[in-house]
Amino acid sequence: MDTGIKFLYLSEPDMIKAGVKDMAQCVGVMEDMLVTLSAGDYVMAGENHNSHGAQVSFPNNPLFPGMPKNADDRRFMAMPAYLGGKYQMAGMKWYGSNCDNKQIGLPRSILMMMLNDKDTGAPLALMSANLLSAYRTGAIPGVGAKYLAKKDSKTVAVLGPGVMGKTSLAAFMSVCPQIDTVKVKGRGQKSLDSFVEYVKTEFPQVKNIIICATEEEAVRGSDIISVTSTAPVREKDFTYIDGNWVKKGALISLPSAARFDEDFLVSRCRKVVDNYKLYEAWAEEFPYPSYELVQIIGAKFTDFLHEGKIKREDIIEIADVVQGKAAARESEDEIIVYSVGGMPVEDIAWGGTVYHNALEMGIGIELPLWEKPELA
């Protein structure tokens, strides 16, 4: 019996060669993954099998020398999952996050992904996951835009021109070919300059790039509104969008937090989520009121459910729209708010796809774990 185990190591350059930045393919994989989730062929963390992951946060006033102090997005997190369907893969994304990283030229979060054999648990691949995570995060809004945005959408507003702003835009461009205008609202000149250069380089078909001084300027007249800015700690400080600014028929895509008037969210928009069970799990882990802690708009929807202000049937799952079980919109003028929570099954789906690409292309470094296990 051969008990030797080897696994593939994929650096960030390897991941690029293996197609991790192929947004059109990524959107297709995420669409298939959402349908697989809808069928129930998956397991995520927690007793409810739908947890986002397990997080290590730090105290505000550490008692021990060397222990990190709590700060915005200062955390370590493990996101394990199994995904069935055509993927048949287990794995986990692991990362540390610190906003101060940007001051020394590093990304806010540094991520790695491990893929494992679903039966033996043996490692199959260890891969750089910053691009993996960024592209799968952008691709879920892309699936939303494919089914929820109006077909003649031409103008996109990006509130938050960072990594998620870029990859969400890339996904919108892949499914809405008539987009020719991008409006952007950011907080710092460096991120704005980087975003503008990215759009010019990657999407020369965009005729107009408009830097906006206010959220209102960005939102008004836009067909797709994407909020991807880092959320503050308190809900009162979240990016505010007045429903009266929003164009009839617009799609509001929310991988990050935003604040709306209650009447708008309750009565004046269609509410769509990526996976309703994810928000049920968050409601268990962060009891009502959940939104300020979770900072994803679907948690605001479950808060409204708790308060009796909306009904469960008011929340639509995107997979039901994809499969024709629910209408994308009830009228051409209906405004849609789309919640994007982020799930480890997305990393499994896209990571597994890139891993198989790498195997076919002979990319990566094969590393030995053992020829024969010392303890068996």
N, C-alpha and C positions, 0 to 999 in steps of 0.2 A: 504494500500500500504506500503510495506517494503522499507523504505528509508535509512536503515542502510548501511554503507559502511565499509568494512574491506579490508586490503591488506596484502600481504605476504612480510616479510622482510627476505632477504637472505644474510647472512654474507659470507665472503670469504670461511670459512670452509664448510658452507652450499652449496655454489656453487660447491665446489670440490666434495662433496658427490652426488650432482645432475648431475655430469658428464661434467662440464664445460671444463675439460682437455681431453675429449675424442676427439682427433684430427681427427680420421677417420670419426666419425659422423659429426664433424664440417665441414670438407671438403665437405661431401655430402650435408649438409644444405646450404653451400655457393654456391655450384653448382646450386642447385635448386633456391636459391635466385637470382642468376645472370640471370637465365632464366625468372624468374618472372619480373625482371627489364626490360629485353629485350621486354617483352610483354607490358610494360608501366604501370603495376599494382602497382604503388607506388607513393608517394609524399615525397619530401624532402623540405628543407627550401627555402625561396626566391621566388620571382615572377616567376622565371624559374622552380621552383619545383625540382631543381637539386643541390642546394647549399650544400657544405660540412657542413656548420653550421655558427654560429655567434660567433665572437671572440673578447674578450677584451684584448687589448695589452696596455702596459704602456709607458709613455713618457721617452725619454732618460734622461731628467733632470726635475723630478717632482717639481712642485712649492709649494706643500703642504706637511707638515710633516705627515709621516706615509704612504704616497702613495708609492707603490712599484716602483722601477726603472726598465726600460727595460733591459733585458738580454736574452741570448740564451734560447729560448723555455719558456720564462716567460709569462704566459697567463692564462686566463680563457676561456673556450669554451663550448657552448651549441650546441648539434647536434640532432635536432628533426627530426622525420620521421614517415610516415605511410607506412606499407608494406601489400599488399593484398595477393593474392594466397592462400596458405594453412595457412598463418600466421594471417591475419586479425587483425593486432595489430598496435597501435600507441605508441609512446614513445620518450624518449630523454636521451642521454648520456650527462653528465655534468662533467667537470673536470677542475682542476687547475694544472698547470705545472710549475716546477722550477728545473732547473738542480742542484741547490745547495742542493736540498733535499738529494742527495746521500751522502753528507757530514755528515748528521745526521741519516743515516740508513734508509731513506724512499725512495720509488720509485720516479723517476723524476715526474711522473704524478699520481695523486690520483683520481680515477674515480668512479662515481656512475651511475646507470641506473634506470630509472623509466619507467615502462610499464603501459599503460593506455587502458581502454576500448575504442574502436574506436568510439563508438556512444555517450556514456554519458560523456566521459573524466575522469571517475572515476579511481583512481589508482588501479592497479592490483598487482604490485610488486615493491618494492624498493630493489635493489640488488647491492652488491659489484661488480665493473665492471673492475678491473684491469686484472684479468684472462680472463674474457669475451672478453675484447678488444684485449688482446694479442693473444688469440687463433683464433679469427675471422680474425685478421690481418694476421696471419700466414697461415690460411686456404685458403685465396684468392691466394697466390702464389702456394699453393698445387693444386688448381684447374688448374692453369696455367701449372704446371709440369705434371699433369695427361694428358693434351691434347697437350702440346707444346714441352715437353722434349722428347728426343729420348728414345725409350722403353728400350734400354740397358744401360741407364745412370748409371754410377758407382761412379763418383767423383763429389762432391759438394764443391764449394768454398764459404765461408761465410766471407764477408767483413763487420765486425761489429758484435762482438760476444755478443751482449746484449740480451734483451728480445725478440725483433723481430727476431734476428738471430736464437735464440733457437726455437721459435715456427714455423718459416719458415722451418727450418730443420726438425722439427717433421712432418710437412705436406709433405715435399718431401719424407721422409722415409715411410709415409703411402701410397704413390702412386707409388713410384719407388723402388720396393723391392730389386733390385740388387745393390743399393748403398752400397759400402763397404769402401769408402775413403772420409774423410772430411778434407778439407784444410781451415785454418782460419787465417785471418789477423785482428789484433786488435790494439788498441792504448795503453791499460794499462794491466799490468800483472794480476791485480785482475779479470778483466772481462775475460781474456784469461783462467785463472785457473778455473773460474766458468764454462765457456763454455766446457772446456775439461772434467771436472768432470760430467757435464750434459750429454755429449755424451756417456761417459763410462757407466754411470748409466742407461740411458734411452734406448740406442741403442747398446747393446753388440755385435750385428752383424757387427758393423763398425770395420774393421780390422786395419785401418790406420787413425790416427789423426795427421795432419801435421801443426805445427805452422809456418807461413810464415813471412819472414821479410819484404816483399814488396807485393804490389798489383799484380805486374806482376807474381811473383812466385805463388800466389794463383790462378790467372786466367788461366795461361797456363795449358792446358791439362784437364781442368775441363769441365764436361758435363752440369752442372748447376752452374751459378754464381749468388749469392744473395748478394745484397748491402743493408745492414740494419744499417749502421752507421748513427749517428746524423749528419745532414748536416750543414756545416758552413753557414754564412750569404751570402757570395758572391759566384757566380757561378764559378769564377776562382779558388776557393778553394775547390770545390766539389771533391770527390774521382774521380781520372782520370783512365779510362780504355782505353788503346790503342787497336783498333780493330784488330791489327795484333797479339795481344796476345791471342785472343779468338779462341778456337778450332772450327773447322767447325762443324756445326750442334748444337752448344751449345745454351742453353736458358739462357738469362740474366734477372733475376727477380729483379724488382726495387720498393720496398715499400719506398725507400729513394732515395736521389738524387745522380747522378753521372755525370761526364763530359766525353764526347766522342768527337772525331774529327767529324766535320760536315759531311764530305764525308761518314763516316761510318754510321751515323744515317740516312742520306738522301738516300744513294744509296746501302749500303752493308748489310742491315738487314731488317727483317720483323718486322713491328711495330704493337703491339697488346696492347689493353687497356681493363681495367675492365668494364668501362662504359663511352662511348664517351661523353654523355651529361654532365657528371661531369666536363670534361675538357672544354666544351663549356661554362659552368657556371663560371668556374674559369677565363676563358678568358674575360668574361664580368666584373667580380668582380675585377680582376687584369689586366687591359688592357695591351696590348703588350708593351714590352716583359714581359711575365708572368712567365717564368720558375724560375728566381731567387727568386721570391716572393713565388710561390707555392711549388717549390722544389720537384715536382713529374714529371718524364720524359714525361708523356703525355702532360704536359704543353709546353714542348719543341717541341713536335709534332705540337701543335696548333700554336706555334710561327712560325714554318716552313710553315704551311698553310698560315698564315698571309703574309709571305714573298714570297709566290708563289713557294716555293722550293719543295713541295710535294702536292699531291692531296688528297681529303677526302678519296677516295677509297684506299689510301695507308695505312690507319689506320684501323685495323681489331678489332672487338669486340670479346672478349673471348666467350660470349654467342652464337655468330654466329658459332664459331668453335664447341662448345658443341652440338649445334642443327644441325650440318652438313650443315649449310648455307654457310660456308667459310672453306677453307682448313686450316689445322693447319700450314702447310709449303708447299712450292712449290718444295722443293728438300731436300734430306737428309743432304746436306751440308749447308743449309740456317741457318743463325744465327737469333735468335728471341729475340727482346727486348720487355719485358712485363711490362707495367706500372700498378702499384697498388696504387690507390689513397686513399682508405679508405672512407667508407660511413656509415652514421648512419643506413641505412637499414640493414647493416650487423649485427649491434648490436641488432636491433629488431629481426632479424631472429634467431640468436644464443641465445639471451636473452630469447626470447619467447619459444624456444625449451627447454632450461634449466629450465625455469619456469614451464612448463608442466611436465617435469621430476620430479621436486620438489613436485608438487601437487600429482602426482601418488605415490611418495615415502614417502609422509608425512614429508617432510623436510622444515624447516624454522619456523619463528615465525609470527603468525597472529596478526596484530595490528589493533585496531579500529581507524577509522577516526571520525565517529559520529554514533549515533543511529538514530538521526533525525537532519537534518541541521537547525541551528539557523536562517539562512537567506535563504529562498527558495521562 
